[in-house]
């Protein structure tokens, strides 16, 4: 019983850490384009697929025209 409960906690912690690590992906993409890193990080924590698509489709604010 102890092993099962330990495995559950360990699996939850690993899942949580991977979830946070993956949320950095859209945030970094948007940050490099001149958008809010923190805003996209929160967005990607809640809606990762949408945040990733939006981060790649938004216009680059740092581009010189």
TORLO-824342 format. One record per residue: x, y, z of N, C-alpha, C, O, CB in turn. Coordinates in steps of 0.05 Angstrom, whole numbers, padded with zeros to 5 digits, always signed. Glycine has a CB too. Layout:
<nodes>
XYZXYZXYZXYZXYZ
...
</nodes>
This chain:
<nodes>
+00016-00024+00000+00000+00000+00000+00017+00025+00000+00011+00045-00013-00019+00000+00024
+00039+00024+00014+00057+00047+00016+00070+00052-00012+00073+00075-00020+00079+00043+00037
+00077+00031-00025+00090+00034-00051+00070+00046-00071+00078+00063-00087+00100+00007-00062
+00045+00038-00070+00025+00049-00089+00021+00078-00084+00018+00094-00103-00001+00033-00086
+00019+00087-00059+00015+00115-00054+00040+00131-00061+00037+00154-00070+00008+00119-00024
+00063+00121-00057+00088+00135-00064+00090+00138-00094+00097+00159-00104+00113+00120-00053
+00083+00117-00109+00083+00118-00138+00063+00139-00149+00069+00153-00169+00076+00092-00150
+00040+00141-00136+00020+00161-00145+00031+00189-00141+00028+00206-00158-00006+00157-00129
+00043+00195-00118+00054+00221-00112+00077+00227-00131+00079+00250-00142+00063+00223-00083
+00094+00208-00135+00117+00213-00153+00107+00218-00181+00118+00236-00195+00136+00188-00152
+00088+00203-00191+00077+00207-00218+00064+00234-00221+00067+00247-00241+00058+00185-00224
+00050+00243-00200+00037+00269-00201+00058+00291-00202+00054+00311-00217+00019+00273-00177
+00079+00289-00186+00100+00309-00186+00114+00310-00213+00119+00332-00223+00120+00304-00164
+00120+00288-00224+00133+00287-00251+00115+00299-00272+00125+00314-00289+00141+00257-00258
+00090+00292-00272+00071+00303-00291+00069+00333-00288+00070+00348-00308+00043+00291-00287
+00068+00344-00264+00066+00372-00259+00092+00387-00269+00090+00408-00281+00063+00377-00229
+00115+00375-00264+00140+00387-00273+00142+00388-00304+00151+00407-00316+00164+00373-00262
+00133+00366-00317+00133+00365-00346+00113+00385-00357+00119+00398-00377+00127+00337-00356
+00090+00388-00345+00070+00407-00353+00081+00435-00353+00077+00451-00371+00045+00404-00336
+00094+00442-00331+00106+00469-00329+00129+00473-00349+00131+00494-00361+00116+00474-00300
+00145+00453-00353+00168+00455-00371+00158+00459-00400+00169+00475-00415+00185+00430-00370
+00137+00444-00408+00126+00447-00435+00113+00474-00439+00112+00484-00461+00106+00424-00440
+00102+00486-00418+00089+00512-00420+00109+00534-00427+00100+00555-00437+00075+00519-00394
+00134+00529-00423+00155+00549-00430+00158+00552-00461+00167+00573-00470+00181+00542-00417
+00151+00531-00476+00155+00531-00504+00141+00554-00518+00154+00570-00531+00146+00505-00516
+00114+00556-00516+00101+00579-00530+00109+00606-00518+00110+00626-00532+00070+00576-00527
+00115+00606-00492+00123+00631-00479+00150+00641-00491+00153+00665-00495+00125+00627-00449
+00168+00623-00495+00194+00631-00507+00191+00640-00536+00203+00660-00544+00214+00608-00506
+00174+00626-00551+00169+00634-00579+00157+00662-00580+00166+00679-00595+00150+00614-00593
+00137+00667-00564+00124+00693-00563+00143+00715-00552+00143+00737-00562+00098+00693-00547
+00158+00708-00532+00178+00727-00521+00199+00735-00541+00207+00759-00542+00191+00715-00497
+00207+00717-00558+00227+00724-00579+00215+00742-00600+00230+00756-00615+00238+00699-00591
+00189+00742-00602+00175+00759-00622+00167+00785-00610+00154+00801-00624+00151+00745-00633
+00174+00791-00585+00168+00816-00573+00142+00817-00557+00133+00839-00550+00168+00837-00593
+00130+00795-00553+00105+00793-00537+00111+00786-00509+00133+00779-00502+00085+00773-00550
+00090+00787-00492+00093+00782-00463+00100+00752-00458+00084+00735-00463+00068+00790-00448
+00123+00748-00447+00131+00720-00439+00112+00710-00418+00102+00687-00420+00160+00720-00429
+00108+00725-00397+00091+00717-00374+00062+00712-00383+00050+00692-00375+00092+00738-00352
+00052+00729-00400+00024+00726-00410+00021+00700-00425+00001+00685-00422+00016+00749-00427
+00040+00694-00443+00038+00669-00458+00044+00645-00441+00034+00623-00447+00058+00671-00482
+00060+00648-00420+00065+00626-00402+00039+00618-00388+00033+00594-00386+00087+00633-00382
+00025+00637-00377-00001+00632-00364-00021+00620-00384-00035+00601-00378-00012+00657-00351
-00022+00632-00408-00039+00622-00429-00033+00593-00436-00052+00577-00439-00037+00639-00455
-00008+00586-00438+00000+00559-00445-00004+00539-00422-00007+00515-00427+00029+00558-00454
-00004+00548-00397-00010+00530-00375-00039+00521-00376-00046+00499-00369-00005+00544-00348
-00056+00539-00386-00085+00532-00387-00093+00519-00413-00107+00499-00414-00102+00558-00382
-00084+00531-00436-00091+00521-00463-00066+00518-00479-00061+00534-00497-00111+00541-00477
-00051+00497-00474-00025+00493-00487-00027+00492-00518-00013+00507-00531-00012+00468-00478
-00044+00476-00530-00044+00474-00559-00051+00501-00572-00039+00509-00592-00065+00453-00568
-00071+00515-00561-00078+00541-00572-00056+00561-00569-00050+00576-00587-00104+00551-00559
-00043+00561-00546-00021+00580-00541+00002+00575-00560+00015+00594-00570-00011+00577-00512
+00008+00550-00566+00030+00543-00584+00023+00553-00613+00041+00565-00626+00035+00513-00585
-00001+00549-00622-00009+00558-00648-00009+00588-00650+00002+00599-00669-00037+00547-00655
-00020+00601-00630-00020+00631-00630+00008+00642-00629+00013+00662-00642-00037+00641-00607
+00025+00630-00613+00053+00640-00610+00067+00640-00637+00083+00658-00643+00068+00624-00589
+00062+00619-00653+00075+00618-00679+00062+00635-00700+00074+00642-00720+00076+00589-00689
+00036+00642-00696+00022+00657-00716+00023+00688-00711+00017+00703-00730-00006+00648-00718
+00028+00696-00687+00028+00725-00681+00051+00739-00696+00072+00727-00702+00031+00731-00651
+00046+00764-00702+00066+00780-00717+00090+00787-00699+00086+00792-00676+00053+00805-00728
+00113+00788-00711+00137+00795-00697+00138+00825-00693+00138+00840-00712+00163+00785-00712
+00138+00833-00668+00139+00862-00661+00167+00874-00664+00170+00898-00666+00130+00866-00633
+00187+00857-00665+00215+00867-00666+00225+00869-00695+00247+00879-00699+00233+00849-00650
+00210+00861-00714+00218+00861-00742+00219+00890-00751+00201+00906-00746+00200+00845-00760
+00240+00897-00765+00243+00924-00776+00231+00924-00804+00238+00907-00820+00273+00934-00777
+00214+00943-00809+00201+00944-00835+00208+00968-00850+00199+00972-00873+00170+00943-00832
</nodes>
